[in-house]
């Protein structure tokens, strides 16, 4: 489930999505911010892992992509992140951080 953002999830000082930071600490973290393309890719992965969705997974994933595209993200980039190995998380920001 994703929530509507009230503010930009990336603080100007860190440029790291707060939901991604929380998911990094606990991969079971289940909030996804549509202002973050990494959250969109994580949500697609979460849908893939669900065994008992009441609706077709393909339809649900299409609905998620539609939501994220409405926030200006690239479908190709979200799909690339979704297909990658591991959990897609916004890169850490700051001195010495990778990404």
Number of C-alpha atoms within 10 A of each C-alpha: 10 14 9 9 11 7 8 14 17 16 11 8 8 12 15 19 25 19 21 27 16 15 21 15 10 10 13 10 13 15 17 24 23 25 22 24 28 24 28 29 28 24 24 23 18 16 18 15 11 9 8 9 11 7 8 9 17 12 10 16 19 12 12 20 23 13 16 22 17 12 13 12 18 14 16 9 13 22 15 12 22 23 14 10 7 10 19 23 23 21 16 16 14 12 6 7 8 8 8
